[in-house]
Amino acid sequence: MEQAPTGSFWEKYLTPIAVLLGALIIAGALAYGRGDAGPSAQTGNQPVKTVDIKDVKTSGSPSIGNANAPATLAVWFDYQCGYCKRFDAETLSALKASHVDTGKLRIVFKDFQFFPGSEDVGVFGRAVYEAYPDRHYAWFSGMMALPAGESGLTVAKAKEVATAVGLDAARIEQLATQNRAKYLAAVQADKAEGTAFGITGTPASIVGKQLLEGAQPLAAVTAAVEAK
């Protein structure tokens, strides 16, 4: 799970203790480098934190699936998060075929943009949804398919993806410019909401009364959805 930056402690205190702790952190990163969110993600056990999807604001957010589906999955993400890309490729796309397209599930996409440039792309994404609500996921998946680690992702790249999936990029850009204040407020509100639920990085999902942290495997998310 990608975590939002919290400070520069190690830059200020480069001591032998910091070096040792840094080594431990690297070891932990290697252990969970697949994007798992710890033991619960690896084993499929229930997450520790308890929330309720009923408390999540879903109106107005990009989504796919029937609004009256028996289950709703809210996903917080950053467009440049490598684990988010994995989560879309391995879990969300499969759930779309098995549960969204069959009327069992609605997936709501919630912004948690913290990488450089991601907020601007989030604004563009809101414009995509307003202009093409039925095509937003095609564009979203195109963004997720971009290589991870593209520091400073630009709106120009977002426009390229829009064109590639058959959307009018100029129309979307015009909407994004005209409604920037409104879209930006929505993007930032999503992140604030996620933070209030205890989310500190991406991806993170809420379904039912469960908070699923990290790029949870398909089996774990499917089990949580089926419980609803």
C-alpha positions in Angstrom: 0.0 0.0 0.0 1.4 3.4 -1.0 1.5 5.8 2.0 1.2 9.5 2.0 4.4 11.3 3.0 4.5 12.3 6.7 7.8 14.1 7.2 11.6 13.9 6.8 12.7 12.4 10.1 15.4 10.2 8.5 16.9 13.1 6.6 17.4 15.0 9.9 18.7 12.1 12.1 21.2 10.1 10.1 22.5 8.1 13.1 23.5 4.4 13.4 20.1 3.8 15.0 18.4 5.4 11.9 20.5 3.2 9.6 19.5 0.1 11.5 15.8 1.1 11.5 16.1 1.9 7.8 17.4 -1.6 7.1 14.5 -3.1 9.0 12.1 -0.9 6.9 13.7 -2.1 3.7 13.4 -5.7 4.9 9.7 -5.1 5.6 9.2 -3.5 2.2 10.7 -6.6 0.6 8.5 -8.8 2.6 5.4 -6.9 1.5 6.6 -5.6 -1.8 3.8 -7.4 -3.6 1.4 -4.7 -2.4 -0.2 -6.9 0.3 -1.5 -5.1 3.3 0.0 -7.3 6.0 -1.2 -10.7 7.4 -4.9 -10.0 6.8 -4.3 -9.4 3.1 -2.1 -12.4 2.7 -4.4 -14.9 4.5 -7.8 -13.4 3.6 -8.6 -12.9 7.3 -11.0 -10.2 8.3 -9.4 -6.7 8.6 -8.9 -5.2 12.1 -10.7 -1.9 11.5 -14.5 -1.6 11.4 -16.4 0.9 9.3 -19.7 1.0 7.5 -20.3 1.6 3.8 -23.5 3.4 4.7 -21.3 6.2 6.1 -19.4 6.6 2.8 -20.5 9.5 0.6 -21.1 7.8 -2.8 -23.4 10.3 -4.6 -21.5 12.2 -7.3 -18.4 10.1 -7.3 -17.4 8.1 -10.4 -18.9 4.6 -10.2 -19.7 1.6 -12.2 -22.7 -0.8 -11.6 -26.3 -0.5 -10.6 -26.9 2.1 -8.0 -29.3 -0.3 -6.3 -26.9 -3.3 -6.4 -27.0 -5.3 -3.1 -23.3 -4.6 -2.4 -21.2 -1.4 -2.8 -17.4 -1.3 -2.8 -15.7 2.1 -2.3 -12.1 2.3 -3.4 -9.7 5.1 -2.5 -6.8 5.4 -5.0 -4.0 7.5 -6.4 -3.4 7.5 -10.2 0.3 6.9 -9.7 0.1 4.3 -7.0 1.7 1.1 -8.2 -0.4 -1.1 -5.9 -3.5 0.6 -7.1 -2.5 -0.4 -10.6 -2.1 -4.0 -9.5 -5.4 -3.9 -7.6 -7.3 -2.7 -10.8 -5.6 -5.3 -13.0 -5.9 -8.3 -10.7 -9.0 -7.5 -8.6 -11.3 -4.7 -9.8 -11.3 -5.8 -13.4 -12.3 -9.3 -12.4 -15.0 -8.1 -10.0 -16.4 -5.9 -12.8 -16.9 -9.0 -15.0 -18.2 -11.3 -12.2 -20.2 -9.0 -10.0 -20.7 -5.5 -11.5 -21.8 -6.6 -15.0 -24.2 -9.1 -13.4 -25.9 -6.5 -11.1 -24.4 -7.8 -7.8 -22.0 -4.9 -7.1 -21.5 -1.2 -7.5 -17.9 0.1 -7.3 -17.4 3.7 -6.3 -14.0 5.4 -7.0 -12.8 7.8 -4.4 -9.8 10.1 -4.8 -6.8 9.9 -2.4 -4.4 11.8 -4.5 -1.0 12.6 -2.9 1.7 12.0 -5.6 2.9 15.1 -7.5 0.5 15.9 -10.3 -2.2 13.4 -9.2 -4.6 16.0 -7.9 -4.7 17.7 -11.4 -5.3 14.3 -13.0 -8.1 13.8 -10.4 -9.7 17.0 -11.6 -9.5 15.7 -15.2 -11.0 12.4 -14.1 -14.0 14.2 -12.6 -14.5 15.9 -16.0 -14.2 12.5 -17.7 -17.0 11.2 -15.5 -19.3 14.2 -16.1 -18.8 14.0 -19.9 -18.8 10.3 -20.3 -20.2 8.5 -17.1 -20.5 5.2 -19.0 -16.9 5.4 -20.3 -15.1 6.5 -17.2 -13.9 3.1 -16.2 -12.4 2.5 -19.6 -10.4 5.7 -19.1 -9.6 4.8 -15.5 -8.3 1.4 -16.4 -6.2 3.1 -19.1 -4.6 5.3 -16.5 -4.0 2.3 -14.2 -2.3 0.5 -17.1 0.4 3.2 -17.3 3.7 2.2 -15.8 4.0 2.8 -12.1 6.4 5.4 -10.7 5.7 8.1 -13.3 6.6 11.0 -11.0 4.7 14.1 -11.8 2.0 12.5 -14.0 0.6 15.2 -16.2 -2.8 16.1 -17.6 -1.3 15.7 -21.0 -0.9 12.0 -20.4 -4.5 11.8 -19.1 -5.6 13.4 -22.4 -3.7 10.9 -24.4 -5.4 8.0 -22.6 -8.8 9.7 -23.1 -8.1 9.9 -26.8 -6.9 6.3 -26.9 -10.2 5.0 -25.5 -12.3 7.1 -27.9 -13.2 10.1 -25.8 -13.1 13.8 -26.8 -10.1 15.0 -24.8 -10.6 18.6 -25.8 -14.2 18.6 -24.5 -13.0 17.0 -21.2 -10.2 19.5 -20.8 -12.7 22.4 -21.3 -14.9 21.0 -18.6 -12.0 20.5 -16.3 -10.9 24.1 -16.8 -14.4 25.5 -16.3 -15.3 23.5 -13.3 -11.8 23.2 -11.7 -12.8 24.6 -8.3 -15.8 22.2 -8.0 -13.8 19.2 -9.1 -10.8 20.0 -7.0 -13.1 20.4 -3.9 -14.6 17.0 -4.6 -11.1 15.3 -5.0 -9.9 16.8 -1.7 -13.2 15.9 0.1 -12.7 12.3 -0.9 -9.2 12.3 0.6 -10.4 14.0 3.8 -13.2 11.4 4.1 -10.8 8.5 3.6 -8.5 10.0 6.3 -11.4 10.2 8.7 -12.0 6.5 8.1 -8.4 5.8 9.1 -7.1 5.4 5.6 -3.4 6.5 5.3 -2.4 5.1 1.9 -3.7 3.5 -1.3 -5.4 1.4 -2.3 -8.0 1.1 0.5 -11.5 -0.2 0.2 -14.7 -0.3 2.2 -17.4 -2.9 1.7 -20.1 -3.6 4.3 -18.4 -3.0 7.6 -14.9 -3.8 6.6 -11.9 -1.7 5.7 -9.7 -3.6 3.3 -6.2 -2.0 3.2 -3.7 -2.5 0.4 -3.9 -4.4 -2.9 -6.0 -7.2 -1.4 -6.2 -10.4 -3.5 -9.3 -11.1 -5.5 -10.4 -14.0 -3.2 -10.4 -11.8 -0.1 -12.4 -8.9 -1.7 -14.8 -11.4 -3.3 -15.5 -13.0 0.0 -16.2 -9.6 1.6 -18.5 -8.7 -1.3 -20.3 -12.0 -1.1 -20.9 -11.5 2.6 -23.2 -8.7 1.5 
